[in-house]
Each structure stands twice: as C-alpha cells, then as structure tokens.
Amino acid sequence: MSSPIFYTIDGAAGPTRIPSNGIKLGVFTAGPKDGVPVVLCHGFPELAYSWRAQIVALAEAGYRVIAPDMRGYGHSDEPIDIAAYTLANLCADLEGLLDHFEVGRAVFVGHDWAGNVVWQMPLRYSGRIMGVAGLNMPFVPYYAPRPALEAYREKYGDDMYILKFQDPAIAENILSADVDATMKFFMRKSRYCAEQFERAPKHARSLDFLGAIEHGDKQEWQKQGFLGKEELSVYSGTFSHNGFSGPVNWYRNFARNWRDDKDLPQLVSQPCLMIMAENDVVLPPSAADNMEKYVPNLARHIVKDCGHWTMQEHPEEVNRVLIDWLSSTNFD
C-alpha cells in the first residue's frame, strides 16, 4: 500500500521515498542536477515544508536542492526503537541520501535540532561535506564531564521541556491532545529578545513547554503566529496523522549520544556559516560565542527582530544570506 501524501511543496518535485540507512526517507528535490548540491535539514517540530521558501530561491539561483523529511517525520519512516534516533543514525541517513542521488559532496544546512546533525556530518563523513550552514543551532563541542541532561536540570529545573520529553507518558499525550493548538504554540514569534528574556522574572523564563501547551492561552498564541491558515494546516495535518513519538525520540538519546560520540574529532575545517536570530530565547546569539575555536572558517549573520523559526519568519533575508555565502565561497 502506498504511503499517504500529507503535503507537497510548490516548485519542488516529490515527495519521493528513497532507501537510506535501512529506512525510507521522504524527499523533495528542485533545481538543476548539475548544480552545487544543497541538503536542507529541518528541526523540531517541523518538516521539509519549513524550507519551502529556500527550496524555490536556491533552485532559481542554480543550486541542486535536496530536502528530506528527517527520520521520524512526515513522509519518512518512523522506527519504533528509541535508539534508532541517535546522532549516528541521523547522520548515516544523510550519507545514504547522498549515495542514492549519486552526490559525492554537498553543502548541508540545518535548523534547530538538525543543526546538531549537520554540524556532526563533517566529524563523521568529512570527505562528503563541502560546507555547513547552521540556523540558530551552533556547533556544540563534546563536553566530557557530564551528560547534557544533568546540565539542563541544574539550569532550568525538572520542568524544562527536554527533561519532560524523556517520559513518553507525558510528552506524546500532551503534544497530541490538540495538535492544532500544539503547532500554534510552537509556530509563533517570540515575545522577548534574548536579553529581555534573561532579565524577566523566573516564572516568565520557564522552558516548561508541555505545561504551557496544557494550560496556556491558545488565543494569545494565535495572535503571535506567523503562519497562514493553509501553512499551519500542513503541520497540524501531518502531525495529527503521524504523532510525535519519532520526533521526540531524538531528545531521548542525549545520554546515548554523550556516551557513544566521545571519540569524534571536534574540528570542522570546511567553510561554514552561522545564522542566529536576535529574539531566539532558547538559542540566543550568544550561544554561538567562541565557535571559531572549533569552526575556524566561519561566516556569521544575525537576523534582527526574529525568533526561533528563522527561515520561515524572515525567508527573504535567509535566502539572501545563504545564496550570497554559497556564491562567494570556494568549496574546493
């Protein structure tokens, strides 16, 4: 039986389900096959659809665009085993993507959680990587002393969303209870810039996203939203059908990744770009401080008056910065 088509992207071919690393990924493509390959990787809770504006702009500029629904999302397979969502597997999916399309090397662009993935690609598959661009998520070096979950608990308390995501009985039930409301909660502009957020009272700086989804003001979220009705329906419809287990399983491998990735190199030598957003309170511009120690060939850009959903909130600026960097960089 064929898989359902949850959504399409204007200006892109697909989705085509292709084999990679033991699963099938739903993939959208655009642009000339002889163009420089650019792989666009989305984060949580998003889809390849999140790159719709970049897919068209990059293809029109002559780049070969490949945009997968990442493992566990949208048109792609959703393995049941939590351990199937390690960084090693997520990166191997992308290597398999290159193999399927007979692409030797590509530029990888990742937002949010997929930023972690694309920054790992040159550590694991250096010969396949022309360059890396991260949106909001900077390169995070390996910290040997303790797992990230312990640091999150110390800084934010037990209600922090990543910690609550560890419990399937809590996370999936709350996220799936009203998917339309869940997507409205996430897909909205920030009320603060990063500095204002740091100065706000402690209760206002809570990262208890699940508690907010359960008890928050849905009408207020609607006012802060940046998606049109049809755009929002793509996310709501897709996650209503698929649920959230696959996407949230990415978060349940922090300890496993910390244990298994300790021997990876911590240097990205390829040309790189870091795009941060002024009003992203979870990943503020300061999170990218000192990146040059690990990513020496780095260009930077900050998108003003922008929250976490950078390529959707300010698509024209992101398109311009990406294309300027791609066209002016020597990837040899």
Phi, psi and omega per residue, in radians:
M1 nan 2.344 -3.112
S2 -1.264 2.675 3.135
S3 -1.336 2.572 3.127
P4 -1.189 2.607 3.059
I5 -1.663 1.835 -3.103
F6 -1.352 -0.639 -3.108
Y7 -2.830 2.811 2.988
T8 -2.185 3.017 3.140
I9 -2.213 2.113 3.120
D10 -1.019 2.290 3.122
G11 1.543 0.009 -3.140
A12 -2.195 2.576 3.002
A13 -1.482 2.556 3.113
G14 2.047 -3.058 0.174
P15 -1.382 2.457 3.021
T16 -1.985 2.243 3.133
R17 -1.549 2.080 -3.074
I18 -2.086 2.588 3.128
P19 -1.330 2.412 3.094
S20 -2.813 2.193 3.012
N21 0.918 0.686 3.047
G22 1.487 -0.018 3.090
I23 -2.273 -3.088 3.014
K24 -2.062 2.367 3.120
L25 -1.914 2.380 3.005
G26 -1.471 2.173 -2.964
V27 -2.280 2.430 3.013
F28 -1.886 2.489 3.138
T29 -2.331 2.710 3.105
A30 -2.815 2.833 3.070
G31 1.516 2.971 -3.097
P32 -1.229 2.488 -3.113
K33 -1.185 -0.370 3.116
D34 -1.626 0.124 3.089
G35 -1.379 2.843 3.051
V36 -1.047 2.178 -3.094
P37 -1.267 2.307 3.088
V38 -2.218 2.087 -3.113
V39 -1.789 2.107 -3.086
L40 -1.798 2.129 -3.015
C41 -2.115 2.173 -3.053
H42 -1.630 2.885 3.131
G43 -1.916 -2.604 -3.049
F44 -1.870 2.465 -0.308
P45 -1.656 1.612 -3.007
E46 -2.216 -2.882 -3.096
L47 -2.666 2.983 2.991
A48 -0.973 -0.470 3.100
Y49 -0.977 -0.474 -3.137
S50 -1.077 -0.376 -3.127
W51 -1.691 0.251 -2.999
R52 -0.946 -0.714 -3.132
A53 -1.239 -0.635 -3.123
Q54 -1.287 -0.618 3.127
I55 -1.012 -0.831 -3.118
V56 -1.168 -0.810 -3.082
A57 -1.135 -0.760 -3.132
L58 -1.164 -0.706 3.116
A59 -1.111 -0.745 3.120
E60 -1.132 -0.482 3.106
A61 -1.456 -0.010 3.049
G62 1.743 0.179 -3.132
Y63 -1.635 2.631 3.080
R64 -1.576 1.932 -3.006
V65 -1.748 2.317 3.076
I66 -2.261 2.045 -3.054
A67 -2.239 1.773 3.140
P68 -1.530 2.608 2.708
D69 -1.250 2.150 -3.065
M70 -1.212 2.855 3.140
R71 -0.834 2.221 3.123
G72 1.599 -0.064 -3.041
Y73 -2.076 2.599 2.883
G74 0.899 -2.102 -3.088
H75 -1.463 -0.027 -3.095
S76 -1.622 2.794 -3.135
D77 -1.139 2.684 -3.134
E78 -2.200 1.488 3.111
P79 -1.006 2.606 -3.106
I80 -1.378 -0.669 -3.043
D81 -1.156 2.215 3.121
I82 -1.029 -0.676 -3.106
A83 -1.168 -0.153 3.088
A84 -1.288 -0.153 -3.045
Y85 -1.906 0.491 3.066
T86 -1.245 2.839 3.057
L87 -1.047 -0.607 3.114
A88 -1.048 -0.762 3.129
N89 -1.232 -0.704 -3.131
L90 -1.108 -0.666 3.093
C91 -1.245 -0.690 3.126
A92 -1.109 -0.578 3.037
D93 -0.985 -0.755 -3.083
L94 -1.274 -0.611 3.041
E95 -1.112 -0.726 3.103
G96 -1.106 -0.567 3.069
L97 -1.072 -0.798 3.103
L98 -1.065 -0.749 -3.133
D99 -1.060 -0.776 -3.096
H100 -1.073 -0.743 -3.096
F101 -1.548 0.125 3.119
E102 0.959 0.792 3.103
V103 -1.828 2.134 -3.136
G104 -1.290 -0.860 -3.112
R105 -2.412 2.624 -3.125
A106 -2.576 2.832 2.940
V107 -1.591 2.313 3.139
F108 -1.925 2.330 3.133
V109 -2.154 2.209 -3.091
G110 -2.359 2.433 3.102
H111 -1.999 2.509 3.035
D112 0.993 -2.274 -3.078
W113 -0.984 -0.649 -3.140
A114 -1.213 -0.286 2.979
G115 -1.047 -0.743 3.045
N116 -0.980 -0.737 -3.074
V117 -1.174 -0.848 -3.067
V118 -1.230 -0.513 3.050
W119 -1.216 -0.439 3.084
Q120 -1.368 -0.422 -3.053
M121 -0.981 -0.822 3.129
P122 -1.216 -0.311 3.069
L123 -1.325 -0.452 -3.062
R124 -1.862 -0.603 -3.030
Y125 -2.354 0.968 -2.990
S126 -0.962 -0.666 -3.088
G127 -1.218 -0.211 -3.131
R128 -1.739 -0.006 -2.973
I129 -1.941 2.105 3.038
M130 -1.452 -0.712 -3.133
G131 -2.972 2.954 -3.118
V132 -2.363 2.372 2.994
A133 -2.163 2.195 3.094
G134 -1.879 2.390 3.024
L135 -1.940 2.015 3.071
N136 1.315 -0.708 -3.133
M137 -1.657 1.963 3.123
P138 -1.402 2.998 2.979
F139 -1.154 2.244 3.129
V140 -2.008 1.965 -3.119
P141 -1.200 2.756 3.131
Y142 -1.200 2.230 3.094
Y143 -1.859 1.941 -3.041
A144 -1.265 -0.587 -2.957
P145 -1.044 -0.669 -3.068
R146 -2.797 2.714 3.127
P147 -1.134 2.723 -3.107
A148 -1.081 -0.602 -3.091
L149 -1.040 -0.618 3.111
E150 -1.155 -0.698 3.119
A151 -1.161 -0.702 3.107
Y152 -1.083 -0.744 -3.121
R153 -1.115 -0.714 -3.133
E154 -1.161 -0.701 -3.058
K155 -1.415 -0.708 -2.973
Y156 -1.988 -0.248 -3.082
G157 1.541 3.008 -3.007
D158 -1.198 -0.299 -3.101
D159 -1.485 -0.082 3.124
M160 -0.986 2.394 -2.950
Y161 -1.001 -0.667 -3.116
I162 -1.125 -0.647 3.107
L163 -1.206 -0.725 3.116
K164 -1.235 -0.435 3.079
F165 -1.128 -0.311 -3.093
Q166 -1.196 -0.326 -3.065
D167 -1.850 1.878 -3.128
P168 -1.045 -0.542 -3.127
A169 -1.146 -0.430 3.119
I170 -1.654 -0.963 -2.938
A171 -1.096 -1.026 -3.045
E172 -1.094 -0.668 -3.124
N173 -1.092 -0.771 -3.110
I174 -1.252 -0.788 -3.106
L175 -1.119 -0.585 -3.049
S176 -1.616 -0.180 -3.068
A177 -1.058 -0.715 3.093
D178 -2.535 1.556 -3.008
V179 -1.116 -0.635 3.120
D180 -1.063 -0.759 3.108
A181 -1.158 -0.700 3.112
T182 -1.027 -0.780 -3.125
M183 -1.217 -0.612 3.067
K184 -1.138 -0.644 3.109
F185 -1.086 -0.827 -3.085
F186 -1.302 -0.814 -2.988
M187 -1.500 1.223 3.128
R188 -2.591 2.840 -3.117
K189 -1.307 2.679 3.109
S190 -1.271 2.477 3.074
R191 -1.385 -0.306 -3.043
Y192 -2.250 2.784 2.790
C193 -1.518 2.968 -3.052
A194 -1.050 -0.708 -3.125
E195 -1.165 -0.722 3.106
Q196 -1.104 -0.681 3.134
F197 -1.078 -0.743 -3.139
E198 -1.149 -0.507 -3.139
R199 -1.549 -0.168 -3.093
A200 -1.216 2.757 3.070
P201 -1.008 2.730 -3.043
K202 -0.990 -0.704 -3.097
H203 -1.146 -0.498 3.136
A204 -1.401 -0.270 3.141
R205 -1.698 0.221 -3.128
S206 -1.118 2.433 3.007
L207 -1.886 0.574 3.075
D208 -1.470 1.286 -3.084
F209 -1.114 -0.651 -3.126
L210 -1.167 -0.701 3.070
G211 -1.108 -0.681 3.120
A212 -1.145 -0.697 3.129
I213 -1.132 -0.668 3.141
E214 -1.197 -0.678 -2.924
H215 -2.154 0.076 -3.022
G216 -1.401 -3.125 -3.069
D217 -1.691 1.749 -3.075
K218 -1.132 -0.567 3.113
Q219 -1.176 -0.634 3.111
E220 -1.179 -0.692 3.100
W221 -1.048 -0.703 -3.136
Q222 -1.045 -0.688 -3.134
K223 -1.138 -0.558 -3.088
Q224 -1.560 -0.059 -3.050
G225 -1.235 2.693 3.134
F226 -2.097 -0.030 -3.141
L227 -1.669 2.552 2.980
G228 -1.304 2.959 -3.077
K229 -1.043 -0.779 -3.129
E230 -1.184 -0.661 3.109
E231 -1.116 -0.800 3.123
L232 -1.069 -0.637 -3.101
S233 -1.152 -0.476 3.073
V234 -1.079 -0.833 3.127
Y235 -1.171 -0.854 -3.085
S236 -1.078 -0.758 -3.124
G237 -1.154 -0.738 -3.105
T238 -1.190 -0.812 -3.125
F239 -1.269 -0.470 3.048
S240 -1.112 -0.668 3.140
H241 -1.326 -0.771 -2.996
N242 -1.559 -0.474 -3.009
G243 1.380 -2.970 -3.015
F244 -2.092 0.032 -3.047
S245 -1.062 -0.842 3.134
G246 -1.010 -0.952 3.129
P247 -1.015 -0.735 -3.093
V248 -1.267 -0.423 3.095
N249 -1.091 -0.421 3.037
W250 -0.977 -0.673 -3.080
Y251 -1.327 -0.257 -3.061
R252 -1.602 0.220 -3.136
N253 -2.064 0.264 3.128
F254 -0.985 -0.860 -3.104
A255 -1.159 -0.708 -3.141
R256 -1.147 -0.747 3.102
N257 -1.094 -0.746 -3.140
W258 -1.063 -0.677 -3.125
R259 -1.281 -0.708 -2.957
D260 -1.561 -0.355 -2.985
D261 -1.797 0.229 -2.995
K262 -1.142 -0.394 -3.072
D263 -1.695 0.077 3.117
L264 -1.202 2.570 3.009
P265 -1.124 2.773 -3.094
Q266 -2.151 0.755 3.125
L267 -2.444 2.228 3.065
V268 -1.917 1.903 -3.036
S269 -1.603 -0.275 -3.120
Q270 -1.220 2.804 3.032
P271 -1.066 2.369 -3.051
C272 -2.397 2.760 3.103
L273 -2.317 2.363 3.073
M274 -2.109 2.028 3.082
I275 -1.879 2.050 3.090
M276 -1.939 2.837 -3.125
A277 -2.056 2.313 -3.031
E278 -1.002 -0.653 -3.000
N279 -1.864 0.301 3.069
D280 -1.382 1.907 -3.043
V281 -1.459 -0.363 3.101
V282 -1.460 -0.696 3.108
L283 -2.163 1.282 -3.084
P284 -1.211 2.837 3.114
P285 -0.912 -0.561 -3.126
S286 -1.134 -0.330 3.126
A287 -1.114 -0.354 -3.137
A288 -1.661 0.103 3.102
D289 -1.026 2.454 3.056
N290 1.180 0.303 3.115
M291 -1.091 -0.506 -3.088
E292 -1.054 -0.355 3.087
K293 -1.082 -0.573 -3.096
Y294 -1.896 -0.373 -3.091
V295 -2.285 1.365 -2.969
P296 -1.203 -0.484 -3.117
N297 -1.712 1.274 -2.934
L298 -2.151 2.251 2.938
A299 -1.794 2.637 -3.076
R300 -2.276 2.673 3.023
H301 -2.703 2.436 3.050
I302 -2.013 2.215 3.085
V303 -1.566 2.047 -3.099
K304 -1.310 2.692 3.069
D305 0.881 0.805 -3.068
C306 -2.407 2.393 3.072
G307 -1.614 -2.613 -2.962
H308 -1.255 -0.465 -2.968
W309 -1.664 1.049 -2.849
T310 -0.984 -0.870 -3.044
M311 -1.274 -0.251 3.066
Q312 -1.711 -0.575 3.127
E313 -1.298 -0.683 -3.114
H314 -2.294 1.125 -3.032
P315 -1.097 -0.674 -3.096
E316 -1.133 -0.732 3.138
E317 -1.180 -0.752 3.107
V318 -1.091 -0.740 3.102
N319 -1.024 -0.812 -3.105
R320 -1.093 -0.804 -3.099
V321 -1.144 -0.766 3.132
L322 -1.073 -0.852 -3.076
I323 -1.191 -0.676 3.080
D324 -1.060 -0.761 -3.138
W325 -1.160 -0.813 -3.138
L326 -1.044 -0.755 -3.047
S327 -1.322 -0.401 -3.072
S328 -1.773 -0.014 -3.061
T329 -1.764 2.386 3.041
N330 -1.568 1.896 -3.079
F331 -1.627 0.171 3.135
D332 -1.227 nan nan
